[in-house]
Amino acid sequence: MRFRTDVDQVVTFYRIAQSIQALTKTCILRWGPEFMQIIVAGGENDGGVQVWSKIKVENLFSEYRIQSNNANEINMEISTALLVHALKISNHTNVTKVTIKLAKRGDIPKLSFEVDTMNAQRKGVKSVHDVQIKVLPSVEANRLVEPQCPTPNIYIFLPRLTQVRTVTERFRPLSTHLGVEANPNGSFRLSIRTEDVSLETCWNGCVVVDSEGKRRNPGEQGSQDENEAEDESDEKPNSEGYFHAIVAVRSFLHFLSSHVVSASCIAAICQNHCLIMYVYIFEEDDAGGVLTFFIPASMA
């Protein structure tokens, strides 16, 4: 089993790790020949939020080499805090090169970060930061399966995540849960409903897209799959045409930590079942990297 790569986009990798650290203490790094995945299976956090990211190797790394008996795939469990720390050390202006290697110190597997820097005398200096990991056997790794969800009722581009986060933070002292809603006319709404308070914030003019990310005109009907999903559902949109899911405020804020990665996100609402949030690491029309958050709905 061998793994080695240079990190070309240290800042981007660091921001991705930061967003995952806000959610969980550990995550799975799944290294493959063409893609790297970061996986949070849901049991590691109290909100049940899952993350399944998929990033093209070429968008973050170079001189990438991997070899294993499991179809050249290596799965490792790693502390998110230690990963963030190692990438933070690597993220300085005087760094000239960052290399990650799979290594062993005795019988303990490590992910070794080799950082080349230039000192004040213009001489090269190399430092090594080892992060202890657990390499998962293929049997254990194969149990990690992306959640199956119903066909979403609507896909909509969210407002800037920093704006959504500000509103959610204001709602947090008032309720443990909030409603996340959208309609085909491009309105996105956050709301709380309790015995003591009823509040909502609405953004109009958001872009509604289909399941392939293609823009829809306001009020345009969904695809056949989406229409069938609505027909088969016991829950219809409300009188204003909104599809919705009620989620824990804490879980929603965990997702919103991804604003450090990108301001661009599509929300897919599965009525009363879950939210699927697609955070684009690069451009929306580039399939090179997406963080996908699965947020379960609550009956609260």
N, C-alpha and C positions, 0 to 999 in steps of 0.2 A: 504494500500500500504506500503510494507516494503522492505528494501534493506540494506544489510550489507555484507562486505567482507574484508578479509585481502589481502593486496597487497604483493605478494611474489617477483615479478619482477619489482621493482620500477624503476630501470634504464631503462629497456625496455619501460615501460609505459611512462616515462618521454621523451624518445627520440621520441616515436610515437607522443606525444602531441606537441613536438617541431616542427616536420615536418608539422603538421596540422596548427600550429600557423603561420607558414610562408605563408600559403595560405589564411587564413580567420580569422576574429575576433571572430566568434562563430561557434560551430559545434553541432551536435546531438550525444549524447551518447545513444545508444539503448542497454539496458541490458536485456538479456533473460536467460532462464534456462541453456543453454549450450554455448552460444556465446555472446560476446560483439561486437557491431558494432560501428564504428565511421563514421559519415555521414556528408559530405559537399555536399549540393544539387546543388550548382552551382550559385545560385542567390546571394550568400554572397561575391563573388569575381568578379572582373571586367574581368577576363579571361574566365569565364564560365567553369573552371575546376571543375569536381566533384570527390569526394572521397567516396568509399564504401569499408570499411574495414570489415573483419570478423575474429575474434580472439577467439579461444577456451578459455573458462573461465579457465580451468585447467592449461593453459600455463602461466597465469599471476597472478591468484588469488587462495586463499584457504579459507576454512570456508565460502563458498559463499552461501548466502541465499537471495532469492527474492520471493516476493509474490505480486500479483496484480490481479485485476478483468479482465485484458486484457491478458489472457493466460500467466500469470506470466511474462509479459514484461513491462518494464518501459522505456519511452523515455523522455530524458531531453535535453534542450538547455543550453549550458554552454559557458562562455567566455573562449577562448583558452588561453589567457594571464593569467587569474586567475588559470586555470587548470595547466598550466606549472609552475606557481609560487608555487602552493601547492605541486606539485610533486618535485620541486627543493628543497623545505624545507625538504621534506621527504627523500631526497637522500643524506644522510650523513653517515659517517662510524659509528657514535655513535648511530644511530637509530636501535632499536631492533625490532620494530613492527610498521606497518602502517595499519590502519583500515579505511575504507570508509563507511559512513552511510548516508542514506537519512534521513534528519531531518527537523524540522520546528522551526523557531525562530519567535514567533508570528504567523502570517499568511503567512510568507515568506518561501518557500521551500529552503533548502540548501543541498549541498553535503558537509558533514562534514568529514574532514581528522583528525583523531586522531593519533598522532605521539608519540610513546614511545621511549625515549632516556635514556642513562646512563650518568650521570654527572661525574665530576672528582672524586667525593667521592664514585663512584660506586653505587649511589642511582638512582632508577628509577624516571624519570620525564615525565609527560604526557602534551602535548600541543595540542590544537584544532584549526584548521584553517577551517573556514566556507567559502564556495563559493556559492554565490547566483545562483540559477538555475531557469529555467522555465520548469515545468513538462507539457509535451504535452498531450492533450486529445487524445484518441485513433483515433478519426475521423481525427484529424490533422496529427497524426503520420502515418496513413495509406495512406496519400497523397504522402508520400515520397517513390518514386518508382525508382529503379535502371534504368538508361537509356538503351534503346534498340538500339543496334548497329548491322550493317551488319556483316556477318561472316568475320573475319579477313583474309586478303590475305596471311599473313605470321606471324610467331611467331619466335622471335630471342632473345637469351640472350644478354643483353647489356654488353659492357665493364664496368669496374669499374665506378660507378656513379660519383666519384670524378674526374675522367678523362673527362667524358662527360661534367660535370659542368664547368671545366676549359676551355674547348673549347667553350662552349656556352657563357661564360662570355666574351671571346675575341671577339665573333661575335656580342655581344649585341650593342656596339657603332656603328656598321656598318649597321644594319638592324633591323627592328621591327619584322621580321618574318624569319623563317628558315625552310629548308626542312629536314625532317627526313625520311631516306630511308634504305631499306634492300633488299637483294636478296637471293635466295635459296642456293647460294654458301657460305654463311656465312659472307658476307660483310655488314657492317653497316656504314652509311654515314650521316654526317651533312653538310648542304650546305646553302649558301646565294647567291641570285642572285638579283642584282639591276642594275640600269643604270650605276653606277660608279664602281661596284666591283662584282667579282665572285670568291667565295672561297668555298673550301670543305675540310673536314677532313674525312678520311676513316679508319675504323678498319677492318682488315681481320681475318679470323679464328674464328669468333663468332659461337656459337652453335645454329643451327636452330632446332626447335622442332615442334611437331604437337600440336593440340589443347589440348591434354592430357599431354603435357610436355615431351613426349618421343623424344629422340634424333633422328634427321634425318641425313642421309649421305648427303654430299655436292651435291646440284643439284637435290636431290630426289624430286619427285612430291608430292604435298600436298594431303590431305585427299579428299574424294569425296565432302564433304561440301565446302572445300576451293577451289577445282577446279570448282565447280558449281558457287561459289561466283565470281571467276574470269571470267567464261564464261558469267554470267549474267551482269557483270559490263560493263558500257560504257568505262571505263578507264582500259587500259591494262598496264602491266609494260613497262618501257621505253626500249630502244634498248639494254641497259645493263642488263635488267632483274630486275631492281629495282622497288619495290612497294614503294609508298611515300605518305606523307601527309605534307602539309605546315601548320605550327602552329605558334602562337605568341611566340616570344622569352621569354617574361615575363611569359607566362603560362608554358612553358617548364622548366624554372628556378624554378617556384613554385613546380613543380613535383620533380625536382632534389634536393630540400631541404630534401627529404626522404633519402638521402645518410647517414644521421645520424642514421637511423634505420638499414639499411642493404646495402651491396654493390651488392646484388644479385637481378636482375630484368629481367623479360621477357617483351619485347615490342611486342604488337600485332598491326599491321598496317592495318587499314581499309582504303583502297585507297581513298584519297581525302575526307574522311569522319571524321575520328578521329584516335587518338592513344589511346590504352588501355595499361596501364603500370601496371604490377603486381610486386609489391615489396614484397619479402619474408621476413617476420619478423624472421622466424626461418630457418630451412633447406629447400632446394628446394623440397625435397621429403616428407616434413611434411606439411600437410594441416592445421596445427594448427594456422596459422596466415598470412594473406596477406593484404597489402594495395593496393587497386585497384584505379588508377587514370584514369579518362576519360578526354582527352584533345581534344576539338573540332578543326577540321581543318578549315583553313581560305583560301579564294580565293586570298589573297594578293600575 
